[in-house]
C-alpha cells in the first residue's frame, strides 16, 4: 500500500510539471541544461546533427508535445536558429531563444529571434536563477524581456536588415553555387575537397571563391567565414535543393 501511494504521488508530481523541450547542437550542453531544469520540468531533447534540416528539427520538436521550447540560435552551419524558431512559432509552439551573446553584444540577433516568433531571448551565460525565472514567466504568458529592451533589439534588427551593405544582405546576394561554397568553407573544407564534393574542377571552385570574396567585400576565405558567422547565416534548404537539381 505504501508503494502504491508513493507511485501515485510520483505520477501526480510528474503530471504537474510542464513539458520543456531543449533544441541544441551540443549534447553536453543539452544534458547540463536538462540536469538543471529537471526538477521543475519534464525535459526532452532534440539534438541537431550535421544531417538535420530546419523542417526536420521543427517536426521532431513538435512530436515531443512541449508546453515550452528552449532553442539555441546557433545550431551549426546548415541550420539557422531563426528558421527553427519561426517554424515552431507558426505552429503555436512557445519558444524561448538562447543566444551565445548578450543583448548588448549582439542586439541584432536578439531582435531577429523576437521577430521570428520567440517570446523571449536569453544569453547562454545567464544565471540559472534567471533562466528559471524567464521560463516561468514565459509559461505564465508574461513578457520575458522588458519593453525598453525589446524595442531596442527590434530596432537594431530593423536597422541592420535595412542596410544594403549589411553582412546578411551581402550573403543573400550570392548565387546558390556561391552559397554552397561558403557553407563548405564554414565546414572547414579546402578548395580540392569542395571541388570533389561538387563534382567540378578546382579552377571552377577558385573562380567561385573569388566571386564570393568580391561580393562580401573581404580578401580571404577566413574573412568570408567570419562574415557568415557574425551574420548567423547558413544556406537555407531551398538553396541545397537548387544546387542539387
N, C-alpha and C positions, 0 to 999 in steps of 0.2 A: 504493500500500500504506500509506503514511503517512496519507493522507486517510482510508482505511478504518479504520485504527487509531484516529485521532482521533475519528471519528464514533462508533465503538463505545464509546470512553471517555466521550464526552459522553452517549450514551444510557444507559450504565450509571450515571453520576453522577446523571442526571435521575431514573432509576427508583428510586434510593435515597432521594431527597428525599421527605418526606411531603407529601401534598396539603393545603393550607390554603386555606379559602375565607373571604374577608372580606365581611361583610354591613354595608353602610354607606350612609348617605344622601348624603354629600358625596363627589363623585368625587375632588376634590383630596386629601382626607384619605386615601381608599382608595388612591390612587396613591402617596402618600407612604409608607403602610404597606407596600404591595407592594414598592416600591423598597428598603425597609429589610430586608425579610424574604426577598426572592427567592433570595438565596444559600443559604438554609437550607431553603426550602420551594418547592414548585411552587404558586404562588399564583394563585387565581382570585378574581374579584369578583362579588358580586351587589349592584348599585346599586339602592336603593329610591327609587321616584319617587312623585309625588303620587297616581298611579292604582294603586299597588301595594296588595295585600292581604296580611295575615299568612300565609294559606294559600298564596298565590302565591309569597311570598318563601321559605317553607319548601320548596315544591316545587322552585323554581329552585336553591336551595342544595343540596338532596339530589341534584339532577341532576349536580352537579359532583363527586359521589362523594368528599367530603372525608374525610381522616383526622381533621381538626380544623377547627372554625369559630371565627372571631373576630367576635362580633356586637356592634355598637354598640347601647346600650339606647335611645338617642334617635333614632328613625327617622322623625320627622315627626309631624304632628298626627293622622294617620289610622291609624297602626300603633303598637302598644305593643310595645316590645322584648321584654318578658317573654312575650308571646304567641308571638313567633317562637322564643325560647329554649325554651319549653315544647313547641312543635310539633316542633322538631328533637330535643330530648332524648327525647321519646316515641317517636321512630323510631330511636333508638340513635345519633344523631349527637352527638359530643362538642362541647361549647360552652364557650368562654371569653368572658365578657361584658366589654365596655369601657364604663365609666360616665364621664359628664362630671365627676363629683365624686369626691373621695377617700372612703374608708370613714369617716373622722372627720366629714366634712362631710355625708354622706348615707348613714348606715348602713342606713336603711330600704330604699333602692333596692338596695343591695348584697345585703341579706338576701332581698329578693324575687327577685332574679336567681338566687341559690342555690336558693331554694325552687322556682323554675320549672324547675330542672334543670341550671343552669350548673355546671361542675366547678371554676370559678374566676372571680374578678372582678378587674379591674384598672382603674386610673384612666387617662383619656386622657393625663394629664400624666406618666405613669410613664416612667422612663428606658428607652431602647431595650434596654439590657442586662437590665433587669428583665422586659421583655416577652419577650425571647428565653428567659430562664430559666424563666418561667412556662409558655410554650408547650412547652418541652422537658419540664417536669415533668408537664404535662397529657398529653402523648403517652406518657410512661412510666407513666401511671396513678397518679402521685403527687399528693398534695394541693397545690393552688396556694396556698391560704391556711393559716395556722396554725390550730390547734384553737381557741385563745382568741379570735382574730379572727372565725372562723366562727361560734362560739357568740354572740359579741357582736352581729354584724349580724343573725343569725337572730332573736335575742331582740328587737332593735329593730323588725324587721318584724312580729313577732307582736304586740308591744305596740301598734304603730301601727294594725294591722288590727283589733285588739280594741277600740280606742277608737271609740265610736259617733259621735263628733264629728270623727273624722279626716277629712282632705280627701278621701280616696278614698271613705269611707263616704258623705259628703255628695254627691259626684258620682254615686255609684251610686244615690242616691235620686231622681235626676232621671228624668223620663219620656223616652221615645225622642225626642219632638219637642224637649224641652229639651236633651237631649244633642246633638242635631243643631245647635241654636243655639249651644251652647258651642263645638262643633267649628268652626263658621263664624267665630265670634269669634276663635278661636285662629288662623284663617287670615287674619285682618285684614279681614273683611267688615263693612260697616256695615249698619244696620237695613234700608235700602232694598234693598241687594244680597241680603241674606238673604231678604227678602220675595219678591224676584223669583225667586230660585232655588227657594224652597219653594212658590211659587205661592200665596201668602197675602197678606193685606193687611199694611201696615206696622204698623197698630194691633195686629194679632194678634201680630206679632213683638215689639212693645214689651211686650205682656202676658206673653209667654213669657220675655223677658229679665227682667222684674220678678220673675217667679216663680223664675227661676234665681238671681237675686241674693239673694232671701229664703232659699232653701234652702241656699245656700252661706254665708250669713251675711256677705255683703260689700255694699258700697254702690255699686260701679261695675263697668262691663264690664271695665276693665283689671284690677281686683282679681280678678274671676272667672277671667280668663285666667291670672293669676298662680297662683291656687289649682290650676288644672288642670295647669299646667306643673310646679309643685312636686310634685304627686302622680304625675307621669309618666303622666298619663291621656290616653287618646284613646278615641273612640267605637268599640266593637267592631263587627265586620262584621254581627253579627246585628241590631244596632240600625239600621244602614243598611237592612237588608232589611225590618225592621219599618216604618221610615219610608216606604219606597217602596211598600209593599203597601197 
